[in-house]
Amino acid sequence: MAAVAWAQLLRGVRGAASRRVCSTRARARAASAVAQELQSSGSRRFVLERAAPFSAFLMDSFGRQHNYLRISLTEKCNLRCQYCMPEEGVQLTPKSELLTAQEIITLARLFVKEGVEKIRLTGGEPLIRPDVVDIVGQLYKLEGLKTIAVTTNGINLTRLLPQLKEAGLNAINISLDTLVPAKFEFIVRRKGFHKVMEGIHKATELGYHPVKVNCVVMRGFNEDEVLDFVDFTKDLPLDVRFIEYMPFDGNKWNFKKMVSYKEMLGTIKQRWPELEKLPCETSSTAKSYKVPHFQGQISFITSMSEHFCGSCNRLRITADGNLKVCLFGNSEVSLRDHLRLGASEEELIQIIGKAVGRKKKQHAGMFNISQMKNRPMVLIADRSKGSILPRLNLNLDHWKRQTAVRAALILGSWRTWAENIV
């Protein structure tokens, strides 16, 4: 039976390729190469779990099917976080170099046609883009797209969410690293904590279950709030996602500042020993748990202590139109340039397929990544073209406040990374 199923799977991959009109032989060769690589790479079990036909051009040499696309809509933001940009803002990329709404939809349509089922809109802050509702509405019309999600800082969420829901938005992640209003306002140089909380409650009222809350945990900054965040799920249908602090170019990563998920889990179990583990999908980045009788749940994103590269199904397009097949990889290809030069759909598919085919088995590990040169995370999310960690000349009298600034600098520049991985 296993041999028959495997033969059927290979025929399905070849069949999916051969059905394309423009390049039958090339697609058949690509499907055959993928099939051979699957047999030698030990990925057979993972693919068998997803035995439905899938485009060979979104499947890498390790059998990973990339059905999740993240698109950055803008580099602009309505906050002025200490860790992200100077108070007066930064020099923005010319609008002409960013993807237009039509280009976003064109690329999205192509990816969905090839098998992408979920698209997440990121930034910058995606909800300050004037045409965000229209973009969501156009994405909703794409046949085969099952999920349209957004990651937001929550400031504009209460105002825009009814329109976004009507347009077709069906999943929300809200970034929130602290439940202390004063700490929030000090970090972002703006008031807004209560707007974020209003946005969370508005999302639950409109039926978004769960509302995902992304919380980057870093020692010396907010690890003392972990239990408060768990308690936050008691009466609300939230999924609070604790994210391990990770290295990237420019964030002065320090292993001692990372709080591993096992440490956080141990702390939580001391308070709630009845904590239950929940089942998860093969491609999930999260390990999920629930306190019995709580409405919501918690999850851990364990990119450093227990990476999930083996089941990665994500691709990313930056606001300036570059495709990144791995968040930690430093190779990119400009889909914008090819699109504006008049590349055909078939040519774009070939370009995307070659990029996906070069994807590595896994990232280099936290210590090696911390030494690698890569596009800074604020550019992957295109929040800022300026310095990631602007030097701050602050005459702070109290040593605790100085510590808070340093922690905010490191944690917050990583915040943009977190927005991209979950």
Residue, then its C-alpha position, 0 to 999 in steps of 0.5 A: m500500500a505504501a509503495v502504491a501511495w508513493a507512486q500515486l504521489l509522484r504521478g500527482v506531482r508530475g501531473a500537476a506540472s504537466r497540466r501547465v500550458c506553457s512549459t510542459r517539458a520543463r515542468a515535468r523535468a522539475a517535478s521529476a527532479v523534486a521527486q528524486e530529491l524527496q526520495s533521497s532527502g528523507s522527507r517522504r513522510f512529510v510529503l505523504e501527509r500533504a499528498a494533494p497535488f502541489s506546484a513543483f515550483l513552490m516545493d523545495s528540494f526537501g519536500r517542503q510545500h510553501n503555501y504561506l506567503r507574507i507580503s509587506l505593504t509599507e515601510k511607514c509606521n505610526l509609532r516612533c519606537q526608541y529601538c526602531m527610528p529617531e523621534e523625527g522619523v527616517q528617510l523613506t524609500p521613494k514610493s515609486e520603488l515600492l510595490t503598487a496595489q496592483e503589483i501586490i495583487t498580481l504577485a498574490r494571484l500568481f502565488v495562489k494559482e501555484g498553491v499558496e493558501k494563506i497570505r499575511l499582510t505586514g509592514g512597517e504598520p500595514l494598517i496605515r496604508p490608505d488602500v489596505v482595505d481595498i487590497v484585502g478585498q481584492l485578495y478575498k476574490l482570489e480563488g483558492l486563497k483560504t486565509i487573509a491575515v494581518t500583523t499590526n501594532g493595533i493602534n488603528l485596529t478599532r477604527l478599521l477592523p469592521q471594514l477589514k472584516e467586511a472586505g474578507l480579513n479573517a485572522i489577526n496578530i497584534s504585537l504587544d510586548t508589555l501590559v504596563p502602560a507606562k512602559f509601553e508609552f516610554i518605548v514607543r514615544r507615543k500614547g496608544f496602549h489603551k488603543v491597542m487594548e481596545g483593538i484586542h477587545k474589538a477583534t474578539e467582539l467581531g468574532y476573531h477567535p483566537v486573536k493572536v498576541n505576539c510577545v517577544v520575551m527578553r531577560g531583564f525587560n519583560e520576562d516578569e510579565v509572562l504570568d500576567f500574559v497567561d492570565f490575560t487569556k483567562d476571559l478572552p479568546l486569545d492566543v498569546r504567543f511567547i517568542e524567543y528572542m533571536p539574533f539578526d544583523g544589528n540587534k546586538w544579540n546576547f544569548k544571556k538575554m534569551v529566555s527559552y521556551k522551556e524556562m518560560l514553560g517551567t515558570i508557567k507550570q509552577r503557577w498552573p501545574e494543570l497546563e495542557k498541551l494542545p495538538c498542532e499542525t505539521s507546519s505550525t511554528a508554535k507549541s501550544y498549551k492551555v490552562p483548563h477553563f481559560q477561554g484562550q491559550i498560549s503558544f511558544i515560538t521556539s525558533m532558537s531552542e527548537h527550530f521548525c525549519g523542517s516543516c517551514n512553509r513560508l515565503r516573504i515579499t518585502a515592500d520593495g518587491n524582493l522575494k526571500v525564501c528564508l528569513f535568515g537567508n541573505s539571498e533575495v530576488s527582485l520580483r518587482d524588477h522582473l514584473r516591471l520589465g514585462a516578465s510573463e507569468e511563466e517567466l515569473i514562475q520559473i524565477i520563483g521556482k529557482a529561488v525556492g529550489r535553492k532554499k537550504k535545509q535549515h538556518a545556521g543556528m542562533f550563534n552563527i546567525s548572530q555573526m551573519k550579514n543579512r538584510p536588517m529585519v526592519l528592511i525585511a518588514d520594510r519599517s525603516k531605511g535608516s539605522i536599526l539601532p539609532r544612538l540615543n544620547l539620553n541623560l537618565d538619572h535612574w539606572k533602572r531607566q537606563t537599563a530599560v532603554r537598552a532592553a527596549l533597543i534590543l528587544g524592539s528592533w527584534r520586534t520587527w523580526a517577530e512580526n515576520i515569523v509568526 
